[in-house]
């Protein structure tokens, strides 16, 4: 089994975690610890792990961009 633990800090960690969690597969768990999102991914193969990590990072990046834009526009 291959495992990756990704921990990223965000201003709106809980909001972003809620945005990406619906896309989690059974091999993923996501929790919030203070201002950090912690996601653990376990896959049988290195290639599968790499693909899942890549998908997760893309989803998190999109969620963060949307949240940043929404915050910027609501403060205008």
PDB file with SEQRES, HELIX, SHEET and CRYST1 records, atoms N, CA, C and O in Angstrom:
SEQRES   1 A   76  UNK UNK UNK UNK UNK UNK UNK UNK UNK UNK UNK UNK UNK          
SEQRES   2 A   76  UNK UNK UNK UNK UNK UNK UNK UNK UNK UNK UNK UNK UNK          
SEQRES   3 A   76  UNK UNK UNK UNK UNK UNK UNK UNK UNK UNK UNK UNK UNK          
SEQRES   4 A   76  UNK UNK UNK UNK UNK UNK UNK UNK UNK UNK UNK UNK UNK          
SEQRES   5 A   76  UNK UNK UNK UNK UNK UNK UNK UNK UNK UNK UNK UNK UNK          
SEQRES   6 A   76  UNK UNK UNK UNK UNK UNK UNK UNK UNK UNK UNK                  
HELIX    1 AA1 UNK A   13  UNK A   21  1                                   9    
HELIX    2 AA2 UNK A   46  UNK A   74  1                                  29    
SHEET    1 AA1 3 UNK A   2  UNK A   9  0                                        
SHEET    2 AA1 3 UNK A  36  UNK A  43 -1                                        
SHEET    3 AA1 3 UNK A  28  UNK A  33 -1                                        
CRYST1    1.000    1.000    1.000  90.00  90.00  90.00 P 1           1          
ATOM      1  N   UNK A   1       0.843  -1.183   0.000  1.00  0.00           N  
ATOM      2  CA  UNK A   1       0.000   0.000   0.000  1.00  0.00           C  
ATOM      3  C   UNK A   1       0.885   1.242   0.000  1.00  0.00           C  
ATOM      4  O   UNK A   1       1.871   1.317   0.733  1.00  0.00           O  
ATOM      5  N   UNK A   2       0.525   2.194  -0.817  1.00  0.00           N  
ATOM      6  CA  UNK A   2       1.249   3.475  -0.883  1.00  0.00           C  
ATOM      7  C   UNK A   2       0.400   4.519  -0.167  1.00  0.00           C  
ATOM      8  O   UNK A   2      -0.829   4.476  -0.231  1.00  0.00           O  
ATOM      9  N   UNK A   3       1.056   5.455   0.514  1.00  0.00           N  
ATOM     10  CA  UNK A   3       0.320   6.465   1.275  1.00  0.00           C  
ATOM     11  C   UNK A   3       0.954   7.836   1.091  1.00  0.00           C  
ATOM     12  O   UNK A   3       2.177   7.972   1.058  1.00  0.00           O  
ATOM     13  N   UNK A   4       0.103   8.848   0.972  1.00  0.00           N  
ATOM     14  CA  UNK A   4       0.553  10.241   0.943  1.00  0.00           C  
ATOM     15  C   UNK A   4      -0.272  11.015   1.959  1.00  0.00           C  
ATOM     16  O   UNK A   4      -1.482  10.822   2.079  1.00  0.00           O  
ATOM     17  N   UNK A   5       0.398  11.886   2.682  1.00  0.00           N  
ATOM     18  CA  UNK A   5      -0.284  12.785   3.633  1.00  0.00           C  
ATOM     19  C   UNK A   5      -0.009  14.202   3.166  1.00  0.00           C  
ATOM     20  O   UNK A   5       1.139  14.643   3.126  1.00  0.00           O  
ATOM     21  N   UNK A   6      -1.073  14.909   2.812  1.00  0.00           N  
ATOM     22  CA  UNK A   6      -0.948  16.278   2.341  1.00  0.00           C  
ATOM     23  C   UNK A   6      -1.530  17.204   3.384  1.00  0.00           C  
ATOM     24  O   UNK A   6      -2.676  17.038   3.801  1.00  0.00           O  
ATOM     25  N   UNK A   7      -0.741  18.184   3.810  1.00  0.00           N  
ATOM     26  CA  UNK A   7      -1.198  19.168   4.792  1.00  0.00           C  
ATOM     27  C   UNK A   7      -0.965  20.550   4.215  1.00  0.00           C  
ATOM     28  O   UNK A   7       0.165  20.927   3.905  1.00  0.00           O  
ATOM     29  N   UNK A   8      -2.051  21.304   4.075  1.00  0.00           N  
ATOM     30  CA  UNK A   8      -1.956  22.639   3.491  1.00  0.00           C  
ATOM     31  C   UNK A   8      -2.683  23.623   4.397  1.00  0.00           C  
ATOM     32  O   UNK A   8      -3.734  23.305   4.953  1.00  0.00           O  
ATOM     33  N   UNK A   9      -2.119  24.818   4.543  1.00  0.00           N  
ATOM     34  CA  UNK A   9      -2.722  25.860   5.368  1.00  0.00           C  
ATOM     35  C   UNK A   9      -3.538  26.802   4.491  1.00  0.00           C  
ATOM     36  O   UNK A   9      -3.132  27.169   3.389  1.00  0.00           O  
ATOM     37  N   UNK A  10      -4.710  27.184   5.021  1.00  0.00           N  
ATOM     38  CA  UNK A  10      -5.620  28.059   4.273  1.00  0.00           C  
ATOM     39  C   UNK A  10      -6.349  28.978   5.236  1.00  0.00           C  
ATOM     40  O   UNK A  10      -6.605  28.622   6.387  1.00  0.00           O  
ATOM     41  N   UNK A  11      -6.675  30.157   4.751  1.00  0.00           N  
ATOM     42  CA  UNK A  11      -7.438  31.105   5.552  1.00  0.00           C  
ATOM     43  C   UNK A  11      -8.829  30.540   5.874  1.00  0.00           C  
ATOM     44  O   UNK A  11      -9.339  30.737   6.977  1.00  0.00           O  
ATOM     45  N   UNK A  12      -9.430  29.850   4.925  1.00  0.00           N  
ATOM     46  CA  UNK A  12     -10.776  29.284   5.081  1.00  0.00           C  
ATOM     47  C   UNK A  12     -10.699  27.763   4.967  1.00  0.00           C  
ATOM     48  O   UNK A  12     -11.343  27.168   4.103  1.00  0.00           O  
ATOM     49  N   UNK A  13      -9.922  27.146   5.828  1.00  0.00           N  
ATOM     50  CA  UNK A  13      -9.645  25.710   5.717  1.00  0.00           C  
ATOM     51  C   UNK A  13     -10.916  24.863   5.752  1.00  0.00           C  
ATOM     52  O   UNK A  13     -11.077  23.962   4.929  1.00  0.00           O  
ATOM     53  N   UNK A  14     -11.813  25.139   6.687  1.00  0.00           N  
ATOM     54  CA  UNK A  14     -13.031  24.318   6.803  1.00  0.00           C  
ATOM     55  C   UNK A  14     -13.889  24.427   5.541  1.00  0.00           C  
ATOM     56  O   UNK A  14     -14.402  23.420   5.052  1.00  0.00           O  
ATOM     57  N   UNK A  15     -14.043  25.626   5.018  1.00  0.00           N  
ATOM     58  CA  UNK A  15     -14.828  25.839   3.799  1.00  0.00           C  
ATOM     59  C   UNK A  15     -14.232  25.068   2.625  1.00  0.00           C  
ATOM     60  O   UNK A  15     -14.959  24.414   1.878  1.00  0.00           O  
ATOM     61  N   UNK A  16     -12.930  25.141   2.464  1.00  0.00           N  
ATOM     62  CA  UNK A  16     -12.283  24.449   1.352  1.00  0.00           C  
ATOM     63  C   UNK A  16     -12.358  22.932   1.524  1.00  0.00           C  
ATOM     64  O   UNK A  16     -12.565  22.206   0.552  1.00  0.00           O  
ATOM     65  N   UNK A  17     -12.195  22.462   2.734  1.00  0.00           N  
ATOM     66  CA  UNK A  17     -12.303  21.013   2.979  1.00  0.00           C  
ATOM     67  C   UNK A  17     -13.699  20.521   2.621  1.00  0.00           C  
ATOM     68  O   UNK A  17     -13.852  19.457   2.020  1.00  0.00           O  
ATOM     69  N   UNK A  18     -14.716  21.295   2.991  1.00  0.00           N  
ATOM     70  CA  UNK A  18     -16.087  20.917   2.644  1.00  0.00           C  
ATOM     71  C   UNK A  18     -16.301  20.930   1.134  1.00  0.00           C  
ATOM     72  O   UNK A  18     -17.108  20.159   0.615  1.00  0.00           O  
ATOM     73  N   UNK A  19     -15.592  21.790   0.434  1.00  0.00           N  
ATOM     74  CA  UNK A  19     -15.735  21.864  -1.018  1.00  0.00           C  
ATOM     75  C   UNK A  19     -15.095  20.671  -1.726  1.00  0.00           C  
ATOM     76  O   UNK A  19     -15.628  20.200  -2.730  1.00  0.00           O  
ATOM     77  N   UNK A  20     -13.975  20.180  -1.229  1.00  0.00           N  
ATOM     78  CA  UNK A  20     -13.272  19.095  -1.926  1.00  0.00           C  
ATOM     79  C   UNK A  20     -13.657  17.702  -1.443  1.00  0.00           C  
ATOM     80  O   UNK A  20     -13.490  16.730  -2.180  1.00  0.00           O  
ATOM     81  N   UNK A  21     -14.165  17.585  -0.230  1.00  0.00           N  
ATOM     82  CA  UNK A  21     -14.474  16.263   0.327  1.00  0.00           C  
ATOM     83  C   UNK A  21     -15.467  15.447  -0.497  1.00  0.00           C  
ATOM     84  O   UNK A  21     -15.299  14.230  -0.577  1.00  0.00           O  
ATOM     85  N   UNK A  22     -16.487  16.038  -1.113  1.00  0.00           N  
ATOM     86  CA  UNK A  22     -17.401  15.213  -1.916  1.00  0.00           C  
ATOM     87  C   UNK A  22     -16.713  14.469  -3.060  1.00  0.00           C  
ATOM     88  O   UNK A  22     -17.225  13.449  -3.522  1.00  0.00           O  
ATOM     89  N   UNK A  23     -15.571  14.958  -3.521  1.00  0.00           N  
ATOM     90  CA  UNK A  23     -14.835  14.289  -4.593  1.00  0.00           C  
ATOM     91  C   UNK A  23     -13.892  13.204  -4.080  1.00  0.00           C  
ATOM     92  O   UNK A  23     -13.268  12.502  -4.876  1.00  0.00           O  
ATOM     93  N   UNK A  24     -13.782  13.058  -2.760  1.00  0.00           N  
ATOM     94  CA  UNK A  24     -12.899  12.033  -2.205  1.00  0.00           C  
ATOM     95  C   UNK A  24     -13.374  10.635  -2.596  1.00  0.00           C  
ATOM     96  O   UNK A  24     -14.573  10.367  -2.668  1.00  0.00           O  
ATOM     97  N   UNK A  25     -12.419   9.764  -2.845  1.00  0.00           N  
ATOM     98  CA  UNK A  25     -12.732   8.361  -3.071  1.00  0.00           C  
ATOM     99  C   UNK A  25     -12.656   7.633  -1.737  1.00  0.00           C  
ATOM    100  O   UNK A  25     -12.317   8.234  -0.717  1.00  0.00           O  
ATOM    101  N   UNK A  26     -12.971   6.344  -1.740  1.00  0.00           N  
ATOM    102  CA  UNK A  26     -12.891   5.557  -0.515  1.00  0.00           C  
ATOM    103  C   UNK A  26     -11.468   5.464   0.033  1.00  0.00           C  
ATOM    104  O   UNK A  26     -11.271   5.121   1.199  1.00  0.00           O  
ATOM    105  N   UNK A  27     -10.474   5.769  -0.808  1.00  0.00           N  
ATOM    106  CA  UNK A  27      -9.079   5.678  -0.383  1.00  0.00           C  
ATOM    107  C   UNK A  27      -8.561   6.981   0.221  1.00  0.00           C  
ATOM    108  O   UNK A  27      -7.360   7.117   0.457  1.00  0.00           O  
ATOM    109  N   UNK A  28      -9.456   7.940   0.475  1.00  0.00           N  
ATOM    110  CA  UNK A  28      -9.053   9.257   0.956  1.00  0.00           C  
ATOM    111  C   UNK A  28      -9.813   9.644   2.225  1.00  0.00           C  
ATOM    112  O   UNK A  28     -10.991   9.324   2.386  1.00  0.00           O  
ATOM    113  N   UNK A  29      -9.109  10.342   3.121  1.00  0.00           N  
ATOM    114  CA  UNK A  29      -9.755  10.969   4.274  1.00  0.00           C  
ATOM    115  C   UNK A  29      -9.263  12.407   4.369  1.00  0.00           C  
ATOM    116  O   UNK A  29      -8.082  12.686   4.162  1.00  0.00           O  
ATOM    117  N   UNK A  30     -10.174  13.306   4.682  1.00  0.00           N  
ATOM    118  CA  UNK A  30      -9.830  14.717   4.817  1.00  0.00           C  
ATOM    119  C   UNK A  30     -10.335  15.219   6.153  1.00  0.00           C  
ATOM    120  O   UNK A  30     -11.493  15.005   6.510  1.00  0.00           O  
ATOM    121  N   UNK A  31      -9.452  15.894   6.901  1.00  0.00           N  
ATOM    122  CA  UNK A  31      -9.814  16.504   8.171  1.00  0.00           C  
ATOM    123  C   UNK A  31      -9.286  17.929   8.208  1.00  0.00           C  
ATOM    124  O   UNK A  31      -8.429  18.308   7.409  1.00  0.00           O  
ATOM    125  N   UNK A  32      -9.806  18.710   9.143  1.00  0.00           N  
ATOM    126  CA  UNK A  32      -9.332  20.081   9.341  1.00  0.00           C  
ATOM    127  C   UNK A  32      -8.719  20.157  10.724  1.00  0.00           C  
ATOM    128  O   UNK A  32      -9.327  19.739  11.710  1.00  0.00           O  
ATOM    129  N   UNK A  33      -7.514  20.692  10.789  1.00  0.00           N  
ATOM    130  CA  UNK A  33      -6.795  20.895  12.043  1.00  0.00           C  
ATOM    131  C   UNK A  33      -6.354  22.354  12.093  1.00  0.00           C  
ATOM    132  O   UNK A  33      -5.404  22.748  11.416  1.00  0.00           O  
ATOM    133  N   UNK A  34      -7.041  23.139  12.886  1.00  0.00           N  
ATOM    134  CA  UNK A  34      -6.797  24.583  12.966  1.00  0.00           C  
ATOM    135  C   UNK A  34      -6.971  25.192  11.578  1.00  0.00           C  
ATOM    136  O   UNK A  34      -8.065  25.120  11.016  1.00  0.00           O  
ATOM    137  N   UNK A  35      -5.926  25.790  11.010  1.00  0.00           N  
ATOM    138  CA  UNK A  35      -6.010  26.402   9.685  1.00  0.00           C  
ATOM    139  C   UNK A  35      -5.474  25.487   8.589  1.00  0.00           C  
ATOM    140  O   UNK A  35      -5.161  25.948   7.492  1.00  0.00           O  
ATOM    141  N   UNK A  36      -5.369  24.195   8.883  1.00  0.00           N  
ATOM    142  CA  UNK A  36      -4.800  23.249   7.915  1.00  0.00           C  
ATOM    143  C   UNK A  36      -5.823  22.217   7.486  1.00  0.00           C  
ATOM    144  O   UNK A  36      -6.650  21.763   8.276  1.00  0.00           O  
ATOM    145  N   UNK A  37      -5.747  21.859   6.217  1.00  0.00           N  
ATOM    146  CA  UNK A  37      -6.495  20.727   5.681  1.00  0.00           C  
ATOM    147  C   UNK A  37      -5.504  19.586   5.594  1.00  0.00           C  
ATOM    148  O   UNK A  37      -4.424  19.731   5.022  1.00  0.00           O  
ATOM    149  N   UNK A  38      -5.875  18.448   6.166  1.00  0.00           N  
ATOM    150  CA  UNK A  38      -5.015  17.272   6.134  1.00  0.00           C  
ATOM    151  C   UNK A  38      -5.760  16.179   5.375  1.00  0.00           C  
ATOM    152  O   UNK A  38      -6.841  15.750   5.780  1.00  0.00           O  
ATOM    153  N   UNK A  39      -5.173  15.744   4.282  1.00  0.00           N  
ATOM    154  CA  UNK A  39      -5.767  14.679   3.481  1.00  0.00           C  
ATOM    155  C   UNK A  39      -4.776  13.534   3.382  1.00  0.00           C  
ATOM    156  O   UNK A  39      -3.610  13.729   3.036  1.00  0.00           O  
ATOM    157  N   UNK A  40      -5.254  12.339   3.690  1.00  0.00           N  
ATOM    158  CA  UNK A  40      -4.446  11.130   3.588  1.00  0.00           C  
ATOM    159  C   UNK A  40      -5.032  10.288   2.461  1.00  0.00           C  
ATOM    160  O   UNK A  40      -6.234  10.029   2.409  1.00  0.00           O  
ATOM    161  N   UNK A  41      -4.153   9.872   1.567  1.00  0.00           N  
ATOM    162  CA  UNK A  41      -4.561   9.070   0.412  1.00  0.00           C  
ATOM    163  C   UNK A  41      -3.774   7.771   0.448  1.00  0.00           C  
ATOM    164  O   UNK A  41      -2.552   7.780   0.602  1.00  0.00           O  
ATOM    165  N   UNK A  42      -4.473   6.660   0.304  1.00  0.00           N  
ATOM    166  CA  UNK A  42      -3.826   5.349   0.243  1.00  0.00           C  
ATOM    167  C   UNK A  42      -4.257   4.660  -1.045  1.00  0.00           C  
ATOM    168  O   UNK A  42      -5.446   4.562  -1.350  1.00  0.00           O  
ATOM    169  N   UNK A  43      -3.279   4.191  -1.784  1.00  0.00           N  
ATOM    170  CA  UNK A  43      -3.559   3.476  -3.028  1.00  0.00           C  
ATOM    171  C   UNK A  43      -2.616   2.288  -3.139  1.00  0.00           C  
ATOM    172  O   UNK A  43      -1.546   2.273  -2.532  1.00  0.00           O  
ATOM    173  N   UNK A  44      -3.017   1.306  -3.910  1.00  0.00           N  
ATOM    174  CA  UNK A  44      -2.221   0.089  -4.082  1.00  0.00           C  
ATOM    175  C   UNK A  44      -0.936   0.331  -4.874  1.00  0.00           C  
ATOM    176  O   UNK A  44       0.088  -0.297  -4.606  1.00  0.00           O  
ATOM    177  N   UNK A  45      -0.991   1.241  -5.850  1.00  0.00           N  
ATOM    178  CA  UNK A  45       0.167   1.435  -6.724  1.00  0.00           C  
ATOM    179  C   UNK A  45       0.675   2.874  -6.646  1.00  0.00           C  
ATOM    180  O   UNK A  45      -0.069   3.787  -6.290  1.00  0.00           O  
ATOM    181  N   UNK A  46       1.926   3.058  -6.976  1.00  0.00           N  
ATOM    182  CA  UNK A  46       2.510   4.396  -7.004  1.00  0.00           C  
ATOM    183  C   UNK A  46       1.825   5.258  -8.062  1.00  0.00           C  
ATOM    184  O   UNK A  46       1.558   6.436  -7.822  1.00  0.00           O  
ATOM    185  N   UNK A  47       1.544   4.689  -9.210  1.00  0.00           N  
ATOM    186  CA  UNK A  47       0.869   5.431 -10.274  1.00  0.00           C  
ATOM    187  C   UNK A  47      -0.525   5.867  -9.858  1.00  0.00           C  
ATOM    188  O   UNK A  47      -0.936   6.993 -10.138  1.00  0.00           O  
ATOM    189  N   UNK A  48      -1.260   4.976  -9.186  1.00  0.00           N  
ATOM    190  CA  UNK A  48      -2.587   5.320  -8.694  1.00  0.00           C  
ATOM    191  C   UNK A  48      -2.529   6.413  -7.651  1.00  0.00           C  
ATOM    192  O   UNK A  48      -3.369   7.313  -7.637  1.00  0.00           O  
ATOM    193  N   UNK A  49      -1.536   6.337  -6.772  1.00  0.00           N  
ATOM    194  CA  UNK A  49      -1.352   7.366  -5.753  1.00  0.00           C  
ATOM    195  C   UNK A  49      -1.040   8.702  -6.404  1.00  0.00           C  
ATOM    196  O   UNK A  49      -1.599   9.730  -6.021  1.00  0.00           O  
ATOM    197  N   UNK A  50      -0.162   8.691  -7.373  1.00  0.00           N  
ATOM    198  CA  UNK A  50       0.208   9.933  -8.060  1.00  0.00           C  
ATOM    199  C   UNK A  50      -1.005  10.561  -8.740  1.00  0.00           C  
ATOM    200  O   UNK A  50      -1.204  11.772  -8.650  1.00  0.00           O  
ATOM    201  N   UNK A  51      -1.806   9.760  -9.411  1.00  0.00           N  
ATOM    202  CA  UNK A  51      -2.986  10.275 -10.115  1.00  0.00           C  
ATOM    203  C   UNK A  51      -3.994  10.861  -9.128  1.00  0.00           C  
ATOM    204  O   UNK A  51      -4.579  11.912  -9.391  1.00  0.00           O  
ATOM    205  N   UNK A  52      -4.198  10.194  -8.002  1.00  0.00           N  
ATOM    206  CA  UNK A  52      -5.163  10.670  -7.009  1.00  0.00           C  
ATOM    207  C   UNK A  52      -4.671  11.949  -6.346  1.00  0.00           C  
ATOM    208  O   UNK A  52      -5.454  12.876  -6.139  1.00  0.00           O  
ATOM    209  N   UNK A  53      -3.395  12.013  -6.014  1.00  0.00           N  
ATOM    210  CA  UNK A  53      -2.830  13.235  -5.433  1.00  0.00           C  
ATOM    211  C   UNK A  53      -2.971  14.387  -6.424  1.00  0.00           C  
ATOM    212  O   UNK A  53      -3.357  15.490  -6.036  1.00  0.00           O  
ATOM    213  N   UNK A  54      -2.666  14.146  -7.684  1.00  0.00           N  
ATOM    214  CA  UNK A  54      -2.782  15.183  -8.703  1.00  0.00           C  
ATOM    215  C   UNK A  54      -4.219  15.695  -8.800  1.00  0.00           C  
ATOM    216  O   UNK A  54      -4.442  16.905  -8.828  1.00  0.00           O  
ATOM    217  N   UNK A  55      -5.181  14.797  -8.851  1.00  0.00           N  
ATOM    218  CA  UNK A  55      -6.591  15.201  -8.919  1.00  0.00           C  
ATOM    219  C   UNK A  55      -6.983  16.019  -7.695  1.00  0.00           C  
ATOM    220  O   UNK A  55      -7.667  17.035  -7.815  1.00  0.00           O  
ATOM    221  N   UNK A  56      -6.555  15.581  -6.535  1.00  0.00           N  
ATOM    222  CA  UNK A  56      -6.886  16.288  -5.296  1.00  0.00           C  
ATOM    223  C   UNK A  56      -6.310  17.709  -5.299  1.00  0.00           C  
ATOM    224  O   UNK A  56      -7.001  18.664  -4.943  1.00  0.00           O  
ATOM    225  N   UNK A  57      -5.050  17.842  -5.702  1.00  0.00           N  
ATOM    226  CA  UNK A  57      -4.405  19.165  -5.711  1.00  0.00           C  
ATOM    227  C   UNK A  57      -5.117  20.094  -6.693  1.00  0.00           C  
ATOM    228  O   UNK A  57      -5.310  21.273  -6.396  1.00  0.00           O  
ATOM    229  N   UNK A  58      -5.507  19.582  -7.847  1.00  0.00           N  
ATOM    230  CA  UNK A  58      -6.255  20.401  -8.805  1.00  0.00           C  
ATOM    231  C   UNK A  58      -7.583  20.852  -8.185  1.00  0.00           C  
ATOM    232  O   UNK A  58      -7.934  22.029  -8.264  1.00  0.00           O  
ATOM    233  N   UNK A  59      -8.323  19.920  -7.569  1.00  0.00           N  
ATOM    234  CA  UNK A  59      -9.601  20.262  -6.943  1.00  0.00           C  
ATOM    235  C   UNK A  59      -9.425  21.306  -5.847  1.00  0.00           C  
ATOM    236  O   UNK A  59     -10.217  22.243  -5.748  1.00  0.00           O  
ATOM    237  N   UNK A  60      -8.401  21.151  -5.033  1.00  0.00           N  
ATOM    238  CA  UNK A  60      -8.149  22.096  -3.950  1.00  0.00           C  
ATOM    239  C   UNK A  60      -7.772  23.471  -4.506  1.00  0.00           C  
ATOM    240  O   UNK A  60      -8.204  24.494  -3.975  1.00  0.00           O  
ATOM    241  N   UNK A  61      -6.984  23.500  -5.553  1.00  0.00           N  
ATOM    242  CA  UNK A  61      -6.589  24.765  -6.182  1.00  0.00           C  
ATOM    243  C   UNK A  61      -7.801  25.498  -6.739  1.00  0.00           C  
ATOM    244  O   UNK A  61      -7.925  26.712  -6.575  1.00  0.00           O  
ATOM    245  N   UNK A  62      -8.690  24.769  -7.394  1.00  0.00           N  
ATOM    246  CA  UNK A  62      -9.907  25.384  -7.937  1.00  0.00           C  
ATOM    247  C   UNK A  62     -10.776  25.908  -6.795  1.00  0.00           C  
ATOM    248  O   UNK A  62     -11.274  27.031  -6.872  1.00  0.00           O  
ATOM    249  N   UNK A  63     -10.966  25.123  -5.748  1.00  0.00           N  
ATOM    250  CA  UNK A  63     -11.785  25.550  -4.616  1.00  0.00           C  
ATOM    251  C   UNK A  63     -11.209  26.810  -3.968  1.00  0.00           C  
ATOM    252  O   UNK A  63     -11.951  27.720  -3.600  1.00  0.00           O  
ATOM    253  N   UNK A  64      -9.894  26.856  -3.832  1.00  0.00           N  
ATOM    254  CA  UNK A  64      -9.260  28.025  -3.229  1.00  0.00           C  
ATOM    255  C   UNK A  64      -9.429  29.263  -4.111  1.00  0.00           C  
ATOM    256  O   UNK A  64      -9.681  30.356  -3.604  1.00  0.00           O  
ATOM    257  N   UNK A  65      -9.294  29.095  -5.409  1.00  0.00           N  
ATOM    258  CA  UNK A  65      -9.472  30.207  -6.342  1.00  0.00           C  
ATOM    259  C   UNK A  65     -10.895  30.746  -6.284  1.00  0.00           C  
ATOM    260  O   UNK A  65     -11.097  31.960  -6.254  1.00  0.00           O  
ATOM    261  N   UNK A  66     -11.877  29.860  -6.267  1.00  0.00           N  
ATOM    262  CA  UNK A  66     -13.280  30.276  -6.186  1.00  0.00           C  
ATOM    263  C   UNK A  66     -13.535  31.009  -4.865  1.00  0.00           C  
ATOM    264  O   UNK A  66     -14.179  32.058  -4.857  1.00  0.00           O  
ATOM    265  N   UNK A  67     -13.042  30.470  -3.757  1.00  0.00           N  
ATOM    266  CA  UNK A  67     -13.244  31.104  -2.453  1.00  0.00           C  
ATOM    267  C   UNK A  67     -12.575  32.478  -2.405  1.00  0.00           C  
ATOM    268  O   UNK A  67     -13.158  33.432  -1.892  1.00  0.00           O  
ATOM    269  N   UNK A  68     -11.364  32.582  -2.932  1.00  0.00           N  
ATOM    270  CA  UNK A  68     -10.664  33.875  -2.955  1.00  0.00           C  
ATOM    271  C   UNK A  68     -11.431  34.897  -3.784  1.00  0.00           C  
ATOM    272  O   UNK A  68     -11.584  36.045  -3.368  1.00  0.00           O  
ATOM    273  N   UNK A  69     -11.914  34.485  -4.957  1.00  0.00           N  
ATOM    274  CA  UNK A  69     -12.664  35.395  -5.810  1.00  0.00           C  
ATOM    275  C   UNK A  69     -13.980  35.808  -5.169  1.00  0.00           C  
ATOM    276  O   UNK A  69     -14.371  36.972  -5.258  1.00  0.00           O  
ATOM    277  N   UNK A  70     -14.662  34.880  -4.529  1.00  0.00           N  
ATOM    278  CA  UNK A  70     -15.921  35.199  -3.856  1.00  0.00           C  
ATOM    279  C   UNK A  70     -15.687  36.183  -2.718  1.00  0.00           C  
ATOM    280  O   UNK A  70     -16.467  37.117  -2.536  1.00  0.00           O  
ATOM    281  N   UNK A  71     -14.626  35.983  -1.955  1.00  0.00           N  
ATOM    282  CA  UNK A  71     -14.306  36.877  -0.856  1.00  0.00           C  
ATOM    283  C   UNK A  71     -13.950  38.263  -1.373  1.00  0.00           C  
ATOM    284  O   UNK A  71     -14.387  39.272  -0.819  1.00  0.00           O  
ATOM    285  N   UNK A  72     -13.164  38.305  -2.426  1.00  0.00           N  
ATOM    286  CA  UNK A  72     -12.753  39.590  -3.013  1.00  0.00           C  
ATOM    287  C   UNK A  72     -13.970  40.360  -3.512  1.00  0.00           C  
ATOM    288  O   UNK A  72     -14.064  41.567  -3.287  1.00  0.00           O  
ATOM    289  N   UNK A  73     -14.900  39.691  -4.182  1.00  0.00           N  
ATOM    290  CA  UNK A  73     -16.077  40.358  -4.735  1.00  0.00           C  
ATOM    291  C   UNK A  73     -17.077  40.757  -3.649  1.00  0.00           C  
ATOM    292  O   UNK A  73     -17.766  41.768  -3.789  1.00  0.00           O  
ATOM    293  N   UNK A  74     -17.163  39.991  -2.589  1.00  0.00           N  
ATOM    294  CA  UNK A  74     -18.096  40.330  -1.518  1.00  0.00           C  
ATOM    295  C   UNK A  74     -17.588  41.506  -0.697  1.00  0.00           C  
ATOM    296  O   UNK A  74     -18.370  42.176  -0.022  1.00  0.00           O  
ATOM    297  N   UNK A  75     -16.286  41.761  -0.748  1.00  0.00           N  
ATOM    298  CA  UNK A  75     -15.697  42.885  -0.022  1.00  0.00           C  
ATOM    299  C   UNK A  75     -15.599  44.150  -0.867  1.00  0.00           C  
ATOM    300  O   UNK A  75     -15.147  45.188  -0.384  1.00  0.00           O  
ATOM    301  N   UNK A  76     -16.019  44.069  -2.122  1.00  0.00           N  
ATOM    302  CA  UNK A  76     -15.910  45.232  -3.022  1.00  0.00           C  
ATOM    303  C   UNK A  76     -17.041  46.210  -2.817  1.00  0.00           C  
ATOM    304  O   UNK A  76     -17.098  47.238  -3.492  1.00  0.00           O  
TER     305      UNK A  76                                                      
END                                                                             
